[in-house]
Amino acid sequence: QVQLVESGGGMVQAGGSLRLSCAASGSMFRVNAMGWYRQAPGKQREFVATINSDDTTMYADSLKGRFTISRENAKNTVYLQMNSLKPEDTGVYYCKVDWRRIDQIGPRTSWGQGTQVTVSS
């Protein structure tokens, strides 16, 4: 079992910055990809960014250039640096981690509890 704890959300003015963190904890697991998704009120959850175990990254086209994803493997933690924030970035941001048990092959997925990001105009 892997549990995710998110932090770093809050309220900022347009043009400001925030950094989200997500730490994975548990036993007998190995992390593969880590990523972020977000959901605005009345909208479906959408992809934001992912980072693989070899540090290769992928971003939603509309966010590339403003957001940066990174990871710190020693802490099993993934970060999302958000710059030049816009009101349309407002929503709940969720961490997603793909992992496996060390004695099994099958992949598993865990989701964080979500953290609110509010950007005012």
Secondary structure, 3 states (H helix, E strand, C coil): CEEEEEECCEEEECCCCEEEEEEEEECCEEEEEEEEEEECCCCCCEEEEEECCCCCEEECCCCECCEEEEEEHHHCEEEEEECCCCHHHCEEEEEEEEEEECCCCCCEEEECCCEEEEEEC
